[in-house]
């Protein structure tokens, strides 16, 4: 399999060629061309010409038609996309299917918004009318990560297209075959003008830097780490570039003594192991009411020890590999540092030292118990299946510990009471709170973070704001009947 860039409705093979690697085996499964600055600049030029030279930004019916047609094509090719994503990204098949299944509804939601999005008009004084127009901002840059490249690209792409923008997408080289398959789907959308969607893949950030530095790309939608979000925001400041940022997270799970543990513990396990913990909303901090601490520790430890780590190709696998061996080493170094700093080992997972799985980037779930919430393992995003557990004595302490983070993306509360979860939710500094659940996301409701977890929102109506400008047109009419 060979992955290529998709620019102006054409396949482009340009850039240094690299192997695409199966993270479960470390073996090559294909190849891709590294994007880089020249490819990015070509894509930007094509996207700009499509923005000013086609009817795309003015024709909302065309946009709705294209988005709906795109949804149909993604449904048609879903199983092929799932297969490539599982192989290249490493997530087990059920998780890959979950990711791909979220795409059509997002496209159809924004197809509807393309038809219903409107400005407003008012007679501000007799004979003077003000009309506020919402217009596409121009070429939108979308930078999506490797952990869920399909749905996270579409999550930014769909509102950008609905608003009337053309798009340059920088997608990760580690999932280049998946990216190329998505472009094959775009190529089948007959109502989509050439140049409206342009995609290149790269492992480096040379092409991304070109997008951020270009005055022809006034807005960037970025999903990734907080440190990268800070860096690109600073780099784009000279153009006053607009950034929509969904960044890192350190999701706390608050378990009160009255929680239904039969429901909570299986969900907490999945909240750690889904996508092998490579998820901005991974439940990486477990805060437990002290009266049930011992019970939760024992039950959860047994569950994590029973997780079957293995290749996505095996139906019995509960969790796949990390994206590569470098990340295995990075995660393990964080765990070792935490243990040296005083964290107590409850379940020491880690990499496989021998056997067939030792060739792949597998990392077994790890559970550590802490008393010091300032430890780096409790403050820094791990991006792997590592959970830190800590006791709290009352509601106020639980809230204080949960908010003791520079991140504020999401949180989960477990309690059988009616009042407590809502009372606590109001006091948590996060963008999303789940009560007796985790990772429930709807196309219709906004998603994003407080503090260093981001700026702006994706999903929902608010996602359109990153891609529109407001223009006020004031028209004065002479109401004098004697005027000629």
C-alpha positions as CSV (number, residue, x, y, z in Angstrom):
1,X,0.0,0.0,0.0
2,X,1.2,3.5,-0.9
3,X,-0.2,6.6,0.7
4,X,-0.3,9.8,-1.4
5,X,-1.3,13.5,-0.8
6,X,-4.6,14.7,-2.2
7,X,-4.4,18.3,-3.6
8,X,-6.7,20.0,-6.0
9,X,-8.5,16.7,-6.8
10,X,-5.2,15.1,-7.8
11,X,-3.0,12.5,-6.2
12,X,0.5,13.9,-5.5
13,X,3.6,11.8,-4.7
14,X,6.1,14.3,-3.5
15,X,8.5,14.2,-0.5
16,X,10.8,11.7,1.1
17,X,9.3,8.2,1.3
18,X,8.9,6.5,4.6
19,X,7.6,3.1,5.8
20,X,4.2,2.8,7.4
21,X,4.5,0.6,10.4
22,X,2.2,-1.9,12.1
23,X,2.6,-1.0,15.8
24,X,1.6,-4.5,16.8
25,X,4.6,-6.1,15.0
26,X,7.0,-3.3,14.1
27,X,6.8,-4.4,10.5
28,X,6.3,-2.3,7.4
29,X,2.7,-2.4,5.9
30,X,3.2,0.2,3.2
31,X,4.8,3.6,2.6
32,X,4.0,7.3,2.4
33,X,5.6,10.5,1.2
34,X,6.6,13.1,3.8
35,X,4.6,16.3,3.2
36,X,6.9,19.2,4.1
37,X,6.8,22.9,3.2
38,X,6.6,22.6,-0.6
39,X,3.6,20.3,-0.5
40,X,1.9,22.5,2.1
41,X,2.4,25.7,0.1
42,X,1.0,23.9,-3.0
43,X,-2.1,22.9,-1.0
44,X,-2.6,26.4,0.4
45,X,-2.4,27.9,-3.1
46,X,-4.9,25.4,-4.5
47,X,-7.3,25.9,-1.6
48,X,-7.1,29.7,-1.9
49,X,-7.9,29.6,-5.6
50,X,-10.9,27.3,-4.9
51,X,-12.1,29.7,-2.2
52,X,-12.1,32.8,-4.5
53,X,-12.7,31.0,-7.8
54,X,-15.6,28.7,-7.2
55,X,-19.2,29.2,-5.8
56,X,-18.4,27.1,-2.7
57,X,-18.3,29.9,-0.2
58,X,-21.6,31.4,-1.5
59,X,-23.6,28.3,-2.3
60,X,-24.9,26.8,0.9
61,X,-27.0,24.2,-0.9
62,X,-23.9,22.9,-2.7
63,X,-22.2,22.6,0.6
64,X,-25.1,20.7,2.2
65,X,-25.2,18.4,-0.8
66,X,-21.5,17.7,-0.7
67,X,-21.5,17.0,3.1
68,X,-24.5,14.7,2.8
69,X,-22.9,12.9,-0.1
70,X,-19.7,12.6,1.8
71,X,-21.6,11.0,4.7
72,X,-23.0,8.4,2.3
73,X,-19.6,7.5,1.0
74,X,-18.1,7.1,4.4
75,X,-20.8,4.7,5.3
76,X,-20.2,2.8,2.1
77,X,-16.5,2.4,2.8
78,X,-16.7,2.1,6.6
79,X,-15.4,-1.5,6.9
80,X,-12.4,-0.8,4.6
81,X,-11.6,2.3,6.7
82,X,-11.9,0.3,9.9
83,X,-9.5,-2.4,8.7
84,X,-6.8,0.1,7.7
85,X,-7.2,2.1,10.9
86,X,-6.9,-0.9,13.1
87,X,-3.8,-2.1,11.3
88,X,-2.0,1.2,11.1
89,X,-3.1,2.8,14.3
90,X,-3.3,-0.3,16.5
91,X,-6.7,0.2,18.1
92,X,-8.8,-2.9,18.4
93,X,-11.5,-3.4,15.8
94,X,-14.4,-2.4,18.0
95,X,-12.7,0.9,18.8
96,X,-11.8,1.5,15.2
97,X,-15.4,0.8,14.3
98,X,-16.6,3.2,17.0
99,X,-14.4,5.9,15.6
100,X,-15.5,5.5,12.0
101,X,-19.1,5.2,12.9
102,X,-19.1,8.7,14.4
103,X,-18.3,10.3,11.0
104,X,-21.5,10.2,9.0
105,X,-23.7,11.8,11.7
106,X,-21.2,14.7,12.1
107,X,-21.2,15.3,8.3
108,X,-25.0,15.3,8.2
109,X,-25.3,17.6,11.2
110,X,-23.1,20.2,9.6
111,X,-24.9,19.7,6.2
112,X,-28.1,20.8,8.1
113,X,-26.3,23.7,9.6
114,X,-25.1,24.8,6.2
115,X,-28.7,25.4,5.3
116,X,-29.9,26.9,8.6
117,X,-26.9,29.1,9.5
118,X,-28.0,32.8,9.1
119,X,-27.1,36.3,10.1
120,X,-29.6,38.9,11.3
121,X,-31.2,42.2,10.3
122,X,-32.7,45.1,12.2
123,X,-34.2,48.5,11.5
124,X,-32.0,50.4,14.0
125,X,-33.9,53.6,13.3
126,X,-36.6,54.7,10.8
127,X,-35.2,54.1,7.4
128,X,-31.9,52.7,8.5
129,X,-31.3,49.0,8.2
130,X,-28.4,47.0,9.6
131,X,-27.8,43.5,8.2
132,X,-25.2,41.2,9.8
133,X,-23.7,38.6,7.5
134,X,-21.8,35.5,8.5
135,X,-19.2,34.9,5.8
136,X,-16.5,32.2,5.5
137,X,-13.2,33.3,6.8
138,X,-11.2,31.8,3.9
139,X,-8.8,28.9,3.8
140,X,-8.9,26.8,7.0
141,X,-6.0,24.8,8.2
142,X,-6.9,21.6,10.0
143,X,-4.2,19.8,12.0
144,X,-5.4,16.4,13.4
145,X,-3.6,13.9,15.6
146,X,-2.7,10.2,15.0
147,X,-4.7,8.7,18.0
148,X,-8.1,9.1,16.2
149,X,-7.2,10.6,12.8
150,X,-10.5,9.9,11.1
151,X,-13.1,11.3,13.5
152,X,-10.9,14.2,14.7
153,X,-10.2,15.3,11.2
154,X,-13.9,15.2,10.3
155,X,-14.8,17.0,13.5
156,X,-12.9,20.1,12.3
157,X,-13.5,19.6,8.6
158,X,-17.3,19.4,8.7
159,X,-17.9,22.8,10.3
160,X,-15.2,24.4,8.2
161,X,-16.9,23.1,5.0
162,X,-20.4,24.0,6.3
163,X,-19.2,27.6,6.9
164,X,-17.9,27.9,3.3
165,X,-14.2,27.6,3.9
166,X,-11.9,25.6,1.8
167,X,-9.5,23.3,3.7
168,X,-5.9,22.3,3.9
169,X,-5.5,19.2,6.2
170,X,-2.2,18.3,7.8
171,X,-2.6,14.7,8.9
172,X,0.0,12.5,10.8
173,X,2.4,10.4,8.8
174,X,2.0,7.6,11.3
175,X,-1.6,7.1,9.9
176,X,-0.8,8.0,6.3
177,X,-2.5,4.9,4.8
178,X,-5.7,5.8,6.8
179,X,-5.4,9.4,5.6
180,X,-5.1,8.3,2.0
181,X,-8.2,6.1,2.3
182,X,-10.1,9.1,3.5
183,X,-9.0,11.0,0.5
184,X,-10.2,8.2,-1.8
185,X,-13.6,8.7,-0.2
186,X,-13.4,12.5,-0.8
187,X,-12.6,11.8,-4.4
188,X,-15.9,10.0,-4.8
189,X,-18.0,13.0,-3.7
190,X,-19.0,14.3,-7.1
191,X,-20.6,17.5,-5.8
192,X,-17.3,18.6,-4.2
193,X,-15.4,21.1,-6.3
194,X,-11.7,20.3,-6.8
195,X,-9.5,22.2,-4.3
196,X,-12.0,22.5,-1.6
197,X,-10.4,19.7,0.4
198,X,-6.6,19.2,0.3
199,X,-4.7,16.8,2.5
200,X,-1.1,16.0,3.1
201,X,0.6,13.7,5.6
202,X,3.8,14.2,7.5
203,X,5.6,13.0,10.6
204,X,7.6,16.3,11.0
205,X,6.0,19.7,11.4
206,X,7.5,21.5,8.3
207,X,4.2,21.6,6.4
208,X,2.3,22.6,9.5
209,X,4.7,25.5,10.1
210,X,4.1,26.6,6.5
211,X,0.3,26.7,7.2
212,X,0.7,28.6,10.4
213,X,3.1,31.1,8.8
214,X,0.9,31.7,5.7
215,X,-1.3,34.8,5.6
216,X,-3.6,32.9,3.2
217,X,-4.6,30.6,6.1
218,X,-6.4,32.9,8.5
219,X,-7.7,30.1,10.8
220,X,-6.3,26.9,12.2
221,X,-8.2,24.1,13.9
222,X,-5.7,22.1,15.9
223,X,-6.1,19.0,18.1
224,X,-3.1,17.9,20.0
225,X,-0.9,18.6,23.0
226,X,-1.1,21.7,25.1
227,X,2.6,22.5,24.5
228,X,2.2,22.4,20.7
229,X,-1.0,24.5,21.0
230,X,1.0,27.2,22.9
231,X,3.8,27.1,20.4
232,X,1.6,27.5,17.3
233,X,-0.4,30.2,18.9
234,X,2.7,32.2,19.5
235,X,4.0,31.5,16.0
236,X,0.7,32.7,14.4
237,X,0.4,35.9,16.5
238,X,2.2,38.0,13.9
239,X,-0.7,37.4,11.5
240,X,-3.3,37.6,14.3
241,X,-4.2,34.2,13.2
242,X,-7.3,32.6,14.7
243,X,-6.8,29.3,16.5
244,X,-9.4,26.7,17.6
245,X,-7.5,24.5,20.0
246,X,-8.5,21.2,21.6
247,X,-5.5,20.2,23.7
248,X,-4.4,17.9,26.4
249,X,-6.4,16.5,29.3
250,X,-5.9,14.9,32.7
251,X,-9.4,13.6,33.3
252,X,-10.4,13.1,37.0
253,X,-12.9,10.4,37.9
254,X,-14.6,11.1,41.2
255,X,-16.1,8.0,42.9
256,X,-18.2,8.7,46.0
257,X,-19.1,6.1,48.6
258,X,-22.6,5.8,47.3
259,X,-21.5,5.0,43.7
260,X,-22.8,1.9,41.9
261,X,-19.5,0.1,41.7
262,X,-20.9,-2.6,39.5
263,X,-21.5,0.0,36.9
264,X,-18.6,2.3,37.7
265,X,-15.6,-0.1,37.7
266,X,-16.1,-1.6,34.2
267,X,-16.5,1.9,32.8
268,X,-13.3,3.1,34.7
269,X,-11.4,0.2,33.2
270,X,-12.5,1.2,29.7
271,X,-11.8,4.9,30.4
272,X,-8.2,3.9,30.9
273,X,-7.7,1.2,28.2
274,X,-9.7,2.7,25.3
275,X,-7.3,3.6,22.5
276,X,-4.6,2.2,24.9
277,X,-4.9,5.3,27.0
278,X,-3.9,7.5,24.0
279,X,-6.9,9.8,24.3
280,X,-7.2,13.3,25.5
281,X,-10.2,12.2,27.7
282,X,-8.5,9.1,29.1
283,X,-9.4,8.8,32.8
284,X,-6.0,9.1,34.2
285,X,-6.8,10.3,37.8
286,X,-9.0,8.3,40.0
287,X,-10.2,10.1,43.2
288,X,-12.0,7.7,45.6
289,X,-14.0,8.4,48.7
290,X,-11.9,7.0,51.6
291,X,-14.6,4.6,53.0
292,X,-14.5,2.6,49.8
293,X,-10.8,3.0,48.9
294,X,-9.7,-0.5,49.8
295,X,-12.6,-2.1,48.1
296,X,-12.2,-0.1,44.9
297,X,-8.5,-0.7,44.8
298,X,-8.9,-4.5,45.1
299,X,-11.7,-4.8,42.5
300,X,-10.1,-2.4,40.0
301,X,-6.7,-4.1,40.3
302,X,-8.2,-7.5,39.5
303,X,-9.9,-6.0,36.4
304,X,-6.8,-4.3,35.1
305,X,-4.7,-7.5,35.5
306,X,-7.3,-9.4,33.5
307,X,-7.1,-7.0,30.5
308,X,-6.0,-8.9,27.4
309,X,-3.5,-6.9,25.6
310,X,-2.9,-7.9,22.0
311,X,-3.0,-7.1,18.3
312,X,-6.1,-5.6,16.9
313,X,-6.4,-8.5,14.5
314,X,-7.2,-10.9,17.4
315,X,-10.9,-10.8,18.4
316,X,-10.0,-11.6,22.0
317,X,-7.8,-8.5,22.4
318,X,-9.2,-5.9,24.9
319,X,-6.5,-3.3,24.2
320,X,-4.1,-2.8,21.4
321,X,-0.6,-1.3,21.3
322,X,0.7,2.2,21.7
323,X,1.5,4.0,18.4
324,X,5.2,3.1,18.5
325,X,8.1,1.8,20.7
326,X,9.3,5.3,21.4
327,X,6.1,6.0,23.2
328,X,6.4,2.7,25.2
329,X,9.8,3.9,26.5
330,X,8.4,7.4,27.3
331,X,5.4,6.1,29.2
332,X,7.5,3.6,31.1
333,X,10.0,6.3,32.1
334,X,7.2,8.3,33.6
335,X,6.0,5.3,35.6
336,X,9.5,4.6,36.9
337,X,10.0,8.2,37.9
338,X,6.7,8.2,39.8
339,X,7.6,5.1,41.7
340,X,11.0,6.6,42.6
341,X,9.1,9.7,43.8
342,X,6.9,7.7,46.2
343,X,4.0,6.4,44.2
344,X,2.8,2.9,45.4
345,X,2.5,0.2,42.8
346,X,-0.9,-1.5,42.8
347,X,-0.6,-3.0,39.3
348,X,2.7,-2.8,37.5
349,X,1.9,-3.4,33.9
350,X,4.4,-2.1,31.3
351,X,6.0,-3.5,28.2
352,X,6.4,-7.2,27.4
353,X,9.9,-8.4,28.0
354,X,9.6,-11.6,26.0
355,X,7.3,-13.5,23.7
356,X,5.6,-12.4,20.4
357,X,4.2,-9.3,21.9
358,X,7.6,-8.0,22.8
359,X,8.1,-7.1,19.1
360,X,5.2,-4.7,19.2
361,X,4.5,-1.4,21.1
362,X,2.3,-3.0,23.8
363,X,2.0,-1.6,27.3
364,X,0.0,-3.4,29.9
365,X,-2.3,-1.2,32.2
366,X,-0.7,0.2,35.3
367,X,-2.3,1.4,38.5
368,X,-0.4,3.6,41.0
369,X,-1.6,5.0,44.3
370,X,-0.4,8.4,45.5
371,X,-0.9,10.7,48.5
372,X,0.9,13.7,46.9
373,X,-1.2,15.2,44.0
374,X,1.7,17.4,43.0
375,X,3.7,14.4,41.6
376,X,4.3,14.8,37.8
377,X,2.4,11.5,37.2
378,X,-0.7,13.2,38.6
379,X,-0.1,16.5,36.8
380,X,1.3,15.6,33.4
381,X,-0.6,13.9,30.5
382,X,0.8,10.4,30.1
383,X,-1.0,9.4,26.9
384,X,-0.9,5.7,27.8
385,X,-2.8,3.3,30.1
386,X,-1.5,4.6,33.4
387,X,-3.9,5.4,36.2
388,X,-3.1,7.2,39.5
389,X,-5.4,6.6,42.4
390,X,-5.9,8.9,45.4
391,X,-8.3,9.1,48.4
392,X,-10.4,12.0,49.4
393,X,-12.3,12.5,52.7
394,X,-15.2,14.8,51.7
395,X,-16.8,16.6,48.7
396,X,-14.8,19.7,49.1
397,X,-11.5,17.8,49.0
398,X,-12.6,15.9,45.9
399,X,-13.4,19.1,44.1
400,X,-10.1,20.6,45.2
401,X,-8.1,17.6,43.9
402,X,-10.0,17.4,40.7
403,X,-9.4,21.1,40.0
404,X,-5.7,20.9,40.9
405,X,-4.5,20.7,37.3
406,X,-3.5,23.0,34.5
407,X,-5.9,21.0,32.3
408,X,-9.6,21.3,32.2
409,X,-11.0,19.1,29.4
410,X,-13.4,16.6,31.1
411,X,-14.3,14.9,34.3
412,X,-16.5,12.0,35.4
413,X,-18.6,11.8,38.6
414,X,-20.0,8.6,40.1
415,X,-22.7,8.9,42.8
416,X,-26.2,7.5,43.2
417,X,-27.5,10.7,44.8
418,X,-29.5,13.2,42.8
419,X,-28.1,16.5,44.1
420,X,-24.4,15.8,44.7
421,X,-23.3,15.1,41.1
422,X,-24.9,18.2,39.8
423,X,-23.6,20.3,42.7
424,X,-20.0,19.0,42.1
425,X,-20.3,19.3,38.3
426,X,-21.0,23.0,38.7
427,X,-17.7,23.5,40.6
428,X,-15.4,21.6,38.3
429,X,-13.2,23.6,36.0
430,X,-13.7,21.5,32.9
431,X,-15.5,21.7,29.6
432,X,-17.4,18.4,29.9
433,X,-18.7,16.5,32.9
434,X,-20.2,13.0,32.7
435,X,-22.4,11.8,35.6
436,X,-22.3,8.0,36.1
437,X,-20.8,7.7,32.6
438,X,-17.7,8.5,30.5
439,X,-16.8,9.7,27.0
440,X,-20.4,10.3,25.8
441,X,-20.1,12.9,23.0
442,X,-22.9,14.3,20.8
443,X,-22.6,16.1,17.5
444,X,-25.2,18.6,18.7
445,X,-23.4,19.7,21.9
446,X,-20.2,21.6,22.3
447,X,-16.9,19.9,23.3
448,X,-13.7,21.6,24.5
449,X,-11.6,22.6,27.5
450,X,-10.9,25.1,30.2
451,X,-7.5,26.3,31.1
452,X,-4.7,24.7,29.1
453,X,-7.0,22.2,27.5
454,X,-8.0,24.5,24.8
455,X,-9.7,27.5,23.3
456,X,-13.0,27.5,21.4
457,X,-15.3,24.6,20.9
458,X,-15.8,21.7,18.5
459,X,-19.1,19.9,17.9
460,X,-22.3,21.8,18.2
461,X,-23.3,25.1,16.7
462,X,-20.3,26.9,18.3
463,X,-17.8,24.9,16.2
464,X,-18.8,27.2,13.2
465,X,-17.4,30.3,15.0
466,X,-13.8,29.3,14.2
467,X,-14.6,29.5,10.5
468,X,-16.8,32.6,10.0
469,X,-16.4,36.4,10.0
470,X,-19.2,38.9,10.8
471,X,-19.9,41.7,8.4
472,X,-22.3,44.5,9.1
473,X,-24.0,46.3,6.2
474,X,-25.8,49.5,7.0
475,X,-28.3,50.8,4.5
476,X,-30.2,54.1,4.8
477,X,-33.5,54.5,2.9
478,X,-35.2,57.9,2.5
479,X,-38.7,57.5,3.8
480,X,-39.8,61.0,2.7
481,X,-42.8,60.4,0.3
482,X,-42.1,63.8,-1.3
483,X,-38.6,62.7,-2.3
484,X,-38.0,61.9,-5.9
